[in-house]
């Protein structure tokens, strides 16, 4: 995010963020309240739809608890069954009212018979949990009819003595009148704390299809009401409402289409969520338009002028309009003044640089001429020398001077006065030495190979003198035996990206016993040190090899002002 437009838009967004957050929070609160109201409406309809079940089951549990208090006292009375029969007949609601002892035997019941419930799972669950329970049977144990059985534990001084059981036929729920509903659910059912279905208004086939997929009803057996969305077992998206009708015992579940009007978000709420975003977008558009018209366009034009000047040193022809803000006009005026000053300074620097290069080339040229003059004087002295040793010493000195002259010649002929091509320099020096030190018609073969390596001017002189000394020694001691090859090899190449290797190799004759002064070896060692290099000498019966490794930095050495 480096552009001015993006930065301004970013900070403007930050400035609008608190207002937008307030609007979003308020809209969200309204939406949440609308959603809560919709859920409460759905729960209210569910409560109305389950009114019959609520009334019948609550009365049944209340009757079971009341009868349990009486049976706790009269359970051993001979008229216990008659009492329960009279109650059943008076209520005209239940098919069976009975007390099951803790051992599973029902002696006191409205049927005045003894029944064995030791194999009844509902009874065992009631005894184990010691809590109220409701269970539906397609065929009751006593009545052989579809019934919902309500079991309530009976205690005597804190000890469980049995279970009070009341059977409610399905017809009882249908007899209770319910208020007309504004909307009818797809399915309405009740279930117990284990998630087992107790009653349903549209049959078990519809219930099985509309139950939530991969969700057990037992997870909703708490004290809280709940409205949620889930896929049904039939594969449809549904809305479900759950609420307890008998606390912790019986719960009602209604199933609704996912697009039920109760859960539809009002249009005003949906639009309200978009208003902060629309306000933010409108503010950004206006800010971007104003910024682009007043500043960005002119800044870009000024930037193009600067880039054009940086590329080809061209001053701007079309200046900014007078309608441009004063700050930008002042910026352009300052840029034009700075550009004119830079052009003048660069012209002065170019003149100074040209003069310096001319003077430096003239210095190298004059040094080369002076060295050649000294070489000519020494040549006259060589011709007048009376002894062979004197002529040899003067000739060796002359070769060294000519090597230095070659260095200065290459420097002033090269465009780069700081670095020189070592391959060109060594090729010229070697050929110059061979023309003097190698007699015409000689059988000595000289092999040369040089990589294109640039060396600093400070390293050119010691490198040239080193090669001169090494080649002179090679010419001096090379084999002259006609039965053996007389070869001299001079190679210069890269050993690594910033290191070079120089190899001077010559064949050695069987009779190379000519003594030397050792001056050449000492000079070679001294020149190697000047190059910060390492020297290695390998001598065998047939060859003599001199290897020098020295650094050749890709960047030139720092130039110091003395």
Backbone torsions as a table, in degrees:
resi	resn	phi	psi	omega
1	UNK	NA	74.4	-176.1
2	UNK	-108.3	-14.6	179.4
3	UNK	-72.3	149.2	-179.6
4	UNK	-65.0	-39.2	-179.4
5	UNK	-60.1	-46.4	-178.0
6	UNK	-63.9	-38.4	-179.2
7	UNK	-67.2	-43.5	179.2
8	UNK	-63.9	-43.7	178.8
9	UNK	-64.3	-35.0	178.7
10	UNK	-65.3	-48.1	-179.0
11	UNK	-69.7	-32.8	174.6
12	UNK	-65.0	-38.3	176.3
13	UNK	-63.1	-38.9	176.3
14	UNK	-63.2	-39.3	179.8
15	UNK	-65.9	-36.6	-179.4
16	UNK	-83.9	-10.2	-174.8
17	UNK	-59.4	-46.7	180.0
18	UNK	-58.8	-43.3	180.0
19	UNK	-64.2	-43.1	179.3
20	UNK	-63.2	-40.5	179.5
21	UNK	-64.2	-40.5	178.4
22	UNK	-61.4	-44.8	-179.8
23	UNK	-64.4	-41.5	-179.7
24	UNK	-65.4	-42.8	-179.4
25	UNK	-63.7	-44.6	179.5
26	UNK	-63.4	-43.4	178.7
27	UNK	-64.1	-39.1	178.8
28	UNK	-64.4	-40.0	178.1
29	UNK	-63.2	-41.4	178.6
30	UNK	-64.5	-41.9	179.2
31	UNK	-63.8	-43.3	178.7
32	UNK	-63.0	-39.9	179.0
33	UNK	-65.8	-39.8	177.3
34	UNK	-63.5	-40.9	178.4
35	UNK	-64.6	-41.3	179.0
36	UNK	-63.9	-41.9	178.3
37	UNK	-63.1	-39.5	178.8
38	UNK	-64.3	-42.2	179.1
39	UNK	-65.5	-40.0	177.8
40	UNK	-63.8	-37.8	177.4
41	UNK	-64.5	-41.4	179.2
42	UNK	-64.7	-39.8	177.8
43	UNK	-67.2	-36.2	179.1
44	UNK	-65.1	-41.8	177.8
45	UNK	-65.2	-39.2	178.0
46	UNK	-62.9	-40.0	179.1
47	UNK	-65.1	-39.6	177.2
48	UNK	-65.8	-41.6	-177.6
49	UNK	-66.9	-26.7	180.0
50	UNK	-99.4	20.7	-177.3
51	UNK	-62.2	-41.0	-178.8
52	UNK	-65.1	-47.1	179.7
53	UNK	-62.5	-41.2	179.8
54	UNK	-61.0	-47.8	-176.5
55	UNK	-63.4	-47.9	-175.9
56	UNK	-66.3	-46.0	-175.9
57	UNK	-70.5	-40.5	178.2
58	UNK	-63.5	-40.9	177.7
59	UNK	-64.9	-38.1	-179.2
60	UNK	-66.3	-44.0	178.2
61	UNK	-66.0	-38.4	177.6
62	UNK	-64.4	-40.9	178.6
63	UNK	-66.1	-40.3	-179.6
64	UNK	-63.2	-41.0	179.8
65	UNK	-68.1	-40.5	179.4
66	UNK	-66.3	-44.8	178.7
67	UNK	-65.6	-34.6	177.7
68	UNK	-61.6	-38.2	178.2
69	UNK	-64.3	-35.2	179.9
70	UNK	-76.2	-43.2	-177.8
71	UNK	-64.6	-30.3	178.9
72	UNK	-56.8	-28.7	-178.9
73	UNK	-94.6	-36.5	-170.5
74	UNK	-108.2	14.5	-174.5
75	UNK	-63.7	-25.6	179.6
76	UNK	-98.2	4.5	-178.0
77	UNK	-78.0	143.3	-180.0
78	UNK	-62.8	-29.1	-177.8
79	UNK	-92.9	20.8	-178.9
80	UNK	-63.4	-47.3	-178.4
81	UNK	-66.6	-38.3	179.1
82	UNK	-63.2	-37.6	178.9
83	UNK	-62.2	-45.1	-179.2
84	UNK	-69.4	-34.0	178.3
85	UNK	-66.1	-42.4	178.7
86	UNK	-62.1	-38.1	179.7
87	UNK	-66.9	-41.5	179.4
88	UNK	-62.8	-43.8	-178.7
89	UNK	-67.2	-35.2	-179.4
90	UNK	-70.3	-37.6	-178.9
91	UNK	-75.0	-34.2	-179.7
92	UNK	55.4	32.9	-178.1
93	UNK	-122.9	-36.7	-169.9
94	UNK	-105.4	152.7	177.2
95	UNK	-93.4	-26.4	-179.0
96	UNK	-148.7	134.2	172.6
97	UNK	-130.6	119.6	-177.1
98	UNK	-154.7	163.5	178.6
99	UNK	-114.7	122.1	179.2
100	UNK	-101.8	120.6	179.1
101	UNK	-65.6	167.1	-178.8
102	UNK	-62.9	-21.7	178.9
103	UNK	-86.4	1.9	175.5
104	UNK	93.7	4.9	-178.5
105	UNK	-100.8	130.0	175.8
106	UNK	-104.8	108.1	175.9
107	UNK	-102.4	-38.8	-178.0
108	UNK	-94.8	106.7	-179.4
109	UNK	-153.0	167.1	-179.9
110	UNK	-71.9	-11.9	178.9
111	UNK	-90.6	-9.6	178.6
112	UNK	57.3	33.8	175.2
113	UNK	-129.9	166.0	177.1
114	UNK	-99.7	132.6	180.0
115	UNK	-126.1	147.6	-178.7
116	UNK	-107.8	117.2	179.2
117	UNK	-111.6	21.5	-177.9
118	UNK	-66.4	-21.7	179.2
119	UNK	-101.8	7.9	-176.8
120	UNK	-87.1	121.0	-177.6
121	UNK	-66.0	-38.6	-179.1
122	UNK	-62.8	-39.4	178.0
123	UNK	-64.2	-46.1	-179.1
124	UNK	-62.6	-38.0	178.1
125	UNK	-65.2	-38.5	178.9
126	UNK	-65.5	-39.8	179.7
127	UNK	-68.8	-42.8	-177.4
128	UNK	-68.4	-43.3	-177.9
129	UNK	-82.4	-24.2	-177.6
130	UNK	53.5	40.8	178.5
131	UNK	-133.9	163.6	176.9
132	UNK	-66.0	142.3	-179.2
133	UNK	-143.5	151.6	174.1
134	UNK	-130.4	133.9	-177.2
135	UNK	-140.5	142.3	178.8
136	UNK	-105.6	135.7	177.5
137	UNK	-122.3	132.4	176.2
138	UNK	-66.5	-28.1	177.1
139	UNK	-141.0	110.0	-177.0
140	UNK	-65.0	151.5	-178.7
141	UNK	-62.7	-35.9	-176.5
142	UNK	-100.6	-50.3	-173.1
143	UNK	-83.2	-18.5	-176.4
144	UNK	57.2	30.5	178.3
145	UNK	-125.9	158.8	174.1
146	UNK	-64.3	120.0	-176.9
147	UNK	-139.9	158.8	169.7
148	UNK	-110.1	120.1	-174.9
149	UNK	-99.0	129.3	177.4
150	UNK	-107.4	121.5	179.7
151	UNK	-115.8	133.0	178.0
152	UNK	-130.0	124.9	-179.7
153	UNK	-67.7	146.0	179.0
154	UNK	-117.5	128.2	-177.8
155	UNK	-116.4	148.0	173.4
156	UNK	-129.7	109.0	-177.6
157	UNK	56.9	43.3	175.9
158	UNK	82.2	-1.6	-178.7
159	UNK	-108.9	133.2	179.9
160	UNK	-69.5	122.8	-179.5
161	UNK	-110.5	-11.7	179.7
162	UNK	165.6	-168.6	-177.0
163	UNK	-132.0	131.4	174.4
164	UNK	-89.0	122.9	-173.2
165	UNK	-120.8	134.0	177.8
166	UNK	-130.6	129.0	178.8
167	UNK	-101.5	129.3	-177.9
168	UNK	-114.4	118.2	177.7
169	UNK	-71.1	153.4	-178.1
170	UNK	-60.8	-29.1	-177.9
171	UNK	-63.6	-25.7	-177.7
172	UNK	-62.1	-39.9	-178.3
173	UNK	-66.6	-32.3	-177.3
174	UNK	-77.9	-19.8	-178.7
175	UNK	-76.1	-22.1	-177.7
176	UNK	-78.9	126.9	-179.6
177	UNK	-77.3	143.4	-179.8
178	UNK	-124.2	150.1	178.6
179	UNK	-68.7	153.7	177.9
180	UNK	-68.1	138.8	-177.8
181	UNK	-99.5	144.3	176.4
182	UNK	-68.4	-34.4	176.0
183	UNK	-135.6	143.4	-178.2
184	UNK	-105.2	130.5	179.0
185	UNK	-71.5	159.9	176.6
186	UNK	-67.2	-33.0	178.9
187	UNK	-154.3	147.8	179.6
188	UNK	-137.1	129.6	-176.4
189	UNK	-150.0	164.2	171.3
190	UNK	-124.1	152.8	-179.9
191	UNK	-147.0	159.4	-178.3
192	UNK	-94.0	-174.1	-175.1
193	UNK	-68.1	-15.1	175.5
194	UNK	-89.9	-1.7	-177.8
195	UNK	85.2	10.8	179.1
196	UNK	-82.4	135.7	-179.9
197	UNK	-69.2	132.8	178.0
198	UNK	-101.4	-56.7	-178.3
199	UNK	-135.6	155.9	176.0
200	UNK	-151.0	146.7	-176.1
201	UNK	-90.9	-21.3	-174.3
202	UNK	-120.0	16.9	175.7
203	UNK	91.6	157.3	-175.8
204	UNK	-71.0	-26.4	179.7
205	UNK	-65.0	-43.2	178.2
206	UNK	-67.4	-41.2	-179.6
207	UNK	-61.7	-45.1	-178.9
208	UNK	-61.2	-33.2	-179.6
209	UNK	-77.4	-32.8	-173.6
210	UNK	-96.0	-5.4	178.1
211	UNK	-63.8	148.3	179.1
212	UNK	-63.8	138.5	-178.5
213	UNK	-78.1	137.4	175.2
214	UNK	59.7	23.7	177.3
215	UNK	-132.1	122.0	178.2
216	UNK	-82.1	139.2	-179.7
217	UNK	-65.7	-21.7	-177.3
218	UNK	-65.3	-18.7	-179.6
219	UNK	-74.0	-12.3	-178.2
220	UNK	-103.0	13.6	-175.5
221	UNK	-90.1	57.2	176.4
222	UNK	-116.5	-169.4	-179.4
223	UNK	-84.5	-12.6	-173.1
224	UNK	-94.1	148.6	171.1
225	UNK	-81.4	158.7	-176.4
226	UNK	-153.7	138.6	173.0
227	UNK	-124.6	127.5	-177.7
228	UNK	-148.4	164.4	176.6
229	UNK	-112.2	142.4	178.6
230	UNK	-163.3	163.8	175.7
231	UNK	-81.6	136.6	178.9
232	UNK	-82.0	168.9	177.1
233	UNK	-64.9	-21.6	175.6
234	UNK	-81.8	-1.2	176.6
235	UNK	89.8	9.4	-179.4
236	UNK	-101.5	148.4	175.1
237	UNK	-77.9	124.7	-176.3
238	UNK	-129.8	160.6	171.6
239	UNK	-111.4	138.1	-175.7
240	UNK	-124.8	140.6	175.7
241	UNK	-124.7	129.6	-176.8
242	UNK	-126.9	135.1	174.0
243	UNK	-152.0	148.6	178.1
244	UNK	-78.4	136.4	174.6
245	UNK	-107.5	-25.3	168.0
246	UNK	-127.2	112.3	-170.8
247	UNK	-49.1	127.0	174.9
248	UNK	62.6	11.9	-175.7
249	UNK	-130.1	-53.8	-177.0
250	UNK	-127.2	139.4	-176.0
251	UNK	-133.4	147.9	179.0
252	UNK	-106.5	140.2	179.5
253	UNK	-131.7	124.3	175.5
254	UNK	-113.8	145.3	-178.3
255	UNK	-116.3	131.9	-175.7
256	UNK	-131.1	154.5	172.8
257	UNK	-62.6	152.1	-178.7
258	UNK	-65.1	-23.4	179.9
259	UNK	-100.3	25.4	178.5
260	UNK	-58.8	138.9	-176.4
261	UNK	-57.4	-27.2	-179.3
262	UNK	-60.6	-35.4	-173.2
263	UNK	-100.6	4.1	179.3
264	UNK	-76.9	130.8	178.0
265	UNK	-72.8	129.0	-179.9
266	UNK	-59.3	150.1	179.7
267	UNK	-59.5	-37.2	-179.8
268	UNK	-62.5	-35.6	179.2
269	UNK	-69.2	-40.9	179.5
270	UNK	-66.2	-40.4	177.8
271	UNK	-67.4	-36.5	179.9
272	UNK	-61.4	-33.1	177.5
273	UNK	-68.7	-28.5	-178.8
274	UNK	-84.0	-20.8	-175.2
275	UNK	-59.9	-45.8	177.8
276	UNK	-60.2	-38.3	179.4
277	UNK	-67.5	-42.5	178.2
278	UNK	-63.8	-39.7	178.0
279	UNK	-63.1	-41.8	179.3
280	UNK	-65.0	-43.9	179.8
281	UNK	-64.3	-41.9	179.2
282	UNK	-62.9	-41.4	178.8
283	UNK	-63.9	-42.1	179.9
284	UNK	-66.1	-39.0	179.9
285	UNK	-64.7	-45.9	179.4
286	UNK	-63.5	-43.7	-179.3
287	UNK	-64.7	-41.1	-179.7
288	UNK	-65.8	-41.9	179.4
289	UNK	-62.6	-47.1	-179.6
290	UNK	-64.6	-43.7	-179.0
291	UNK	-65.2	-41.5	-179.0
292	UNK	-67.3	-37.8	-177.9
293	UNK	-73.8	-38.3	-173.7
294	UNK	-90.2	-26.5	-171.9
295	UNK	-135.3	-52.8	-168.5
296	UNK	-59.3	-45.4	-178.7
297	UNK	-58.6	-44.3	-178.1
298	UNK	-72.7	-35.0	177.8
299	UNK	-66.1	-39.7	177.6
300	UNK	-64.5	-39.4	177.3
301	UNK	-63.2	-42.5	177.6
302	UNK	-63.9	-37.5	177.3
303	UNK	-64.6	-39.8	176.9
304	UNK	-63.3	-38.8	176.6
305	UNK	-61.3	-41.8	-179.6
306	UNK	-67.6	-42.0	179.3
307	UNK	-65.2	-39.3	178.1
308	UNK	-63.3	-39.9	178.1
309	UNK	-66.7	-38.2	-179.5
310	UNK	-67.4	-31.5	-177.2
311	UNK	-81.5	-50.8	-173.8
312	UNK	-126.6	14.1	176.3
313	UNK	54.8	46.4	178.5
314	UNK	-106.8	127.5	177.9
315	UNK	-75.3	147.2	-178.5
316	UNK	-63.3	138.8	176.8
317	UNK	-93.4	-44.7	-179.6
318	UNK	-97.1	110.1	178.7
319	UNK	-85.6	173.2	-179.4
320	UNK	-69.3	153.1	179.0
321	UNK	-69.1	154.2	178.2
322	UNK	-62.4	-20.4	-179.1
323	UNK	-77.6	-6.4	-179.9
324	UNK	-68.9	145.9	177.7
325	UNK	-52.6	147.8	-175.1
326	UNK	-58.3	-38.2	-177.8
327	UNK	-60.1	-40.6	179.7
328	UNK	-72.1	-35.3	176.0
329	UNK	-62.5	-42.5	178.1
330	UNK	-64.9	-36.9	178.4
331	UNK	-64.4	-42.7	178.8
332	UNK	-65.4	-41.1	179.2
333	UNK	-62.8	-41.1	178.6
334	UNK	-65.9	-37.7	179.0
335	UNK	-65.2	-44.3	-179.9
336	UNK	-62.4	-42.4	177.5
337	UNK	-62.5	-41.8	178.8
338	UNK	-65.5	-39.7	-180.0
339	UNK	-64.2	-42.2	178.2
340	UNK	-63.4	-40.3	178.3
341	UNK	-64.8	-39.2	178.8
342	UNK	-64.4	-42.1	179.2
343	UNK	-60.9	-42.3	178.7
344	UNK	-64.6	-44.4	-179.0
345	UNK	-65.1	-39.7	-180.0
346	UNK	-66.7	-37.8	177.1
347	UNK	-62.5	-41.3	178.2
348	UNK	-64.6	-41.9	179.9
349	UNK	-65.5	-40.1	178.3
350	UNK	-62.8	-40.8	177.2
351	UNK	-63.0	-43.2	-179.9
352	UNK	-64.8	-41.5	-179.8
353	UNK	-65.6	-41.0	178.3
354	UNK	-62.1	-43.9	178.6
355	UNK	-63.1	-40.2	-179.6
356	UNK	-64.6	-43.2	179.4
357	UNK	-64.1	-39.8	178.7
358	UNK	-63.2	-44.3	-179.8
359	UNK	-65.3	-40.5	-178.7
360	UNK	-67.2	-42.0	176.2
361	UNK	-62.9	-37.5	178.0
362	UNK	-64.3	-38.0	177.9
363	UNK	-62.3	-49.4	179.7
364	UNK	-62.0	-38.5	-179.9
365	UNK	-64.0	-43.1	-179.2
366	UNK	-69.6	-37.5	177.0
367	UNK	-62.7	-42.6	178.3
368	UNK	-62.0	-43.0	179.1
369	UNK	-63.7	-41.2	179.8
370	UNK	-64.9	-41.0	178.6
371	UNK	-65.7	-37.9	176.6
372	UNK	-67.6	-34.0	175.9
373	UNK	-64.1	-43.6	177.5
374	UNK	-61.5	-39.9	178.4
375	UNK	-62.4	-38.9	178.5
376	UNK	-65.5	-41.4	178.3
377	UNK	-62.6	-42.7	179.9
378	UNK	-65.6	-31.7	178.1
379	UNK	-64.5	-38.3	175.6
380	UNK	-65.3	-39.2	-179.1
381	UNK	-67.8	-35.2	178.9
382	UNK	-63.3	-42.5	-179.1
383	UNK	-65.1	-26.7	-179.3
384	UNK	-93.4	-4.6	-179.0
385	UNK	-68.3	142.6	-174.5
386	UNK	-91.7	-20.8	-176.3
387	UNK	-119.8	155.6	178.8
388	UNK	-67.3	-35.7	179.6
389	UNK	-64.0	-41.9	-179.7
390	UNK	-64.0	-42.8	179.6
391	UNK	-64.6	-37.0	179.1
392	UNK	-65.1	-44.4	-179.3
393	UNK	-63.7	-45.0	-179.3
394	UNK	-65.5	-37.2	-179.9
395	UNK	-67.3	-38.8	177.5
396	UNK	-64.5	-40.9	178.1
397	UNK	-65.8	-38.4	178.2
398	UNK	-63.1	-39.3	179.0
399	UNK	-63.5	-39.5	178.8
400	UNK	-65.6	-40.7	179.9
401	UNK	-65.9	-41.2	178.1
402	UNK	-64.4	-33.3	175.3
403	UNK	-62.5	-43.7	176.6
404	UNK	-63.8	-38.6	178.7
405	UNK	-63.4	-36.2	177.9
406	UNK	-64.3	-38.8	177.6
407	UNK	-60.3	-49.8	-178.5
408	UNK	-66.4	-32.0	177.3
409	UNK	-64.4	-45.5	179.6
410	UNK	-66.1	-32.5	-179.8
411	UNK	-67.9	-45.3	-177.0
412	UNK	-79.3	-18.3	174.9
413	UNK	-84.5	-14.5	-178.4
414	UNK	-90.8	144.0	177.5
415	UNK	-67.8	-34.6	177.4
416	UNK	-89.0	112.1	-176.6
417	UNK	-84.4	-0.8	-176.4
418	UNK	-102.7	-35.9	-178.2
419	UNK	-124.9	152.8	-176.5
420	UNK	-135.2	149.8	179.6
421	UNK	-77.8	113.9	-176.4
422	UNK	-66.9	-30.5	-179.1
423	UNK	-64.5	-43.3	178.5
424	UNK	-66.5	-42.6	-177.5
425	UNK	-63.0	-49.6	-177.1
426	UNK	-68.0	-36.6	178.9
427	UNK	-60.8	-41.5	179.8
428	UNK	-69.5	-42.1	-179.2
429	UNK	-64.8	-45.1	-178.7
430	UNK	-63.0	-45.6	179.4
431	UNK	-62.3	-36.2	178.8
432	UNK	-65.4	-42.4	179.1
433	UNK	-67.7	-38.3	-179.6
434	UNK	-66.7	-34.9	179.6
435	UNK	-65.8	-26.2	-179.1
436	UNK	-95.7	-44.0	-170.9
437	UNK	-90.9	-9.7	-176.9
438	UNK	-114.8	117.9	-176.4
439	UNK	-68.8	147.9	177.9
440	UNK	-61.7	141.1	-179.4
441	UNK	79.5	8.8	-179.4
442	UNK	-69.8	148.8	178.3
443	UNK	-84.1	-1.0	-178.1
444	UNK	-73.6	127.5	177.7
445	UNK	-104.5	129.4	-178.8
446	UNK	-111.3	123.6	178.9
447	UNK	-108.8	126.8	-178.3
448	UNK	-123.5	139.0	173.8
449	UNK	-149.9	124.0	-177.5
450	UNK	-132.7	130.0	169.5
451	UNK	-79.8	155.8	179.4
452	UNK	-77.3	98.8	-176.5
453	UNK	-123.5	127.4	177.3
454	UNK	-93.4	130.6	178.1
455	UNK	-123.3	155.3	177.8
456	UNK	-68.0	157.9	178.7
457	UNK	-61.4	-33.0	179.1
458	UNK	-66.5	-28.9	-179.2
459	UNK	-91.4	-15.5	-176.5
460	UNK	-65.4	-43.1	-177.3
461	UNK	-64.8	-53.3	179.1
462	UNK	-63.0	-33.3	178.0
463	UNK	-65.4	-43.2	179.1
464	UNK	-63.2	-46.4	-179.5
465	UNK	-66.0	-35.8	178.6
466	UNK	-62.9	-47.3	179.0
467	UNK	-63.3	-38.5	179.6
468	UNK	-61.6	-45.6	179.9
469	UNK	-66.7	-42.7	-178.4
470	UNK	-65.0	-42.2	-179.7
471	UNK	-68.9	-36.6	177.5
472	UNK	-61.3	-44.6	177.4
473	UNK	-63.4	-38.5	179.7
474	UNK	-64.6	-41.8	177.8
475	UNK	-65.4	-31.8	-177.1
476	UNK	-72.5	-40.5	-172.4
477	UNK	-106.7	5.7	-178.5
478	UNK	-64.2	148.6	-177.1
479	UNK	-66.1	134.9	176.2
480	UNK	-110.2	10.3	-176.8
481	UNK	-70.3	121.6	-178.7
482	UNK	-66.0	-19.6	-179.6
483	UNK	-82.9	-10.1	-178.4
484	UNK	-123.4	153.9	178.6
485	UNK	-72.3	138.3	178.7
486	UNK	-109.1	94.2	-175.8
487	UNK	-118.0	145.7	171.1
488	UNK	-129.7	130.6	-179.2
489	UNK	-121.1	130.5	175.8
490	UNK	-125.6	115.0	-178.7
491	UNK	-126.5	141.1	173.1
492	UNK	-135.8	123.0	-179.3
493	UNK	-153.0	-179.3	179.8
494	UNK	-86.0	131.6	171.5
495	UNK	-93.6	-28.4	175.7
496	UNK	-158.9	174.0	-176.8
497	UNK	-54.2	-28.9	-178.6
498	UNK	-127.8	27.9	177.2
499	UNK	-140.5	138.1	180.0
500	UNK	-114.2	159.0	178.6
501	UNK	-132.9	129.2	178.7
502	UNK	-112.1	128.7	-179.9
503	UNK	-126.0	123.9	173.2
504	UNK	-121.4	116.9	-172.8
505	UNK	-130.2	136.1	177.2
506	UNK	-139.0	149.3	175.7
507	UNK	-73.6	143.1	-176.0
508	UNK	-110.0	134.0	178.2
509	UNK	-81.9	168.0	-179.9
510	UNK	-69.5	-24.8	-173.6
511	UNK	-113.4	34.3	-178.4
512	UNK	-83.1	78.4	-179.9
513	UNK	-113.7	12.8	-178.6
514	UNK	-67.7	122.4	-177.5
515	UNK	-72.9	155.2	176.5
516	UNK	-129.5	168.4	-179.1
517	UNK	-82.6	-19.9	-177.4
518	UNK	85.3	-0.8	-179.5
519	UNK	-65.1	-40.5	-179.6
520	UNK	-61.1	-42.1	179.4
521	UNK	-64.6	-39.6	179.6
522	UNK	-67.2	-38.5	177.8
523	UNK	-66.0	-41.7	178.2
524	UNK	-59.9	-42.8	179.0
525	UNK	-64.6	-39.9	180.0
526	UNK	-66.3	-43.1	179.8
527	UNK	-66.9	-34.0	177.0
528	UNK	-63.9	-39.7	178.1
529	UNK	-64.7	-39.9	177.9
530	UNK	-61.6	-30.9	177.7
531	UNK	-83.4	-0.2	-175.4
532	UNK	58.2	36.2	-176.3
533	UNK	-105.8	-176.8	178.7
534	UNK	-125.6	135.9	-176.0
535	UNK	-111.9	144.5	179.0
536	UNK	-142.0	128.7	-178.8
537	UNK	-116.8	129.8	178.2
538	UNK	-127.2	121.2	-176.8
539	UNK	-124.0	125.3	175.6
540	UNK	-120.3	-175.1	-179.6
541	UNK	-68.6	-21.4	-175.1
542	UNK	-115.5	-22.3	-173.6
543	UNK	-136.6	155.9	172.6
544	UNK	-129.7	119.4	-174.0
545	UNK	-121.7	128.2	175.4
546	UNK	-112.0	122.7	-179.4
547	UNK	-122.0	128.4	178.8
548	UNK	-127.6	125.2	175.3
549	UNK	-111.4	130.6	-177.2
550	UNK	-147.2	153.4	-178.3
551	UNK	-76.3	144.1	173.7
552	UNK	-132.4	83.4	-178.3
553	UNK	-57.9	141.0	177.7
554	UNK	-67.6	-30.8	176.2
555	UNK	-97.0	142.4	-179.4
556	UNK	-67.2	157.4	178.4
557	UNK	-68.0	154.7	178.8
558	UNK	-65.9	130.6	-179.1
559	UNK	-87.2	125.9	-178.1
560	UNK	-103.9	145.2	177.4
561	UNK	-95.6	109.8	179.8
562	UNK	-88.9	NA	NA
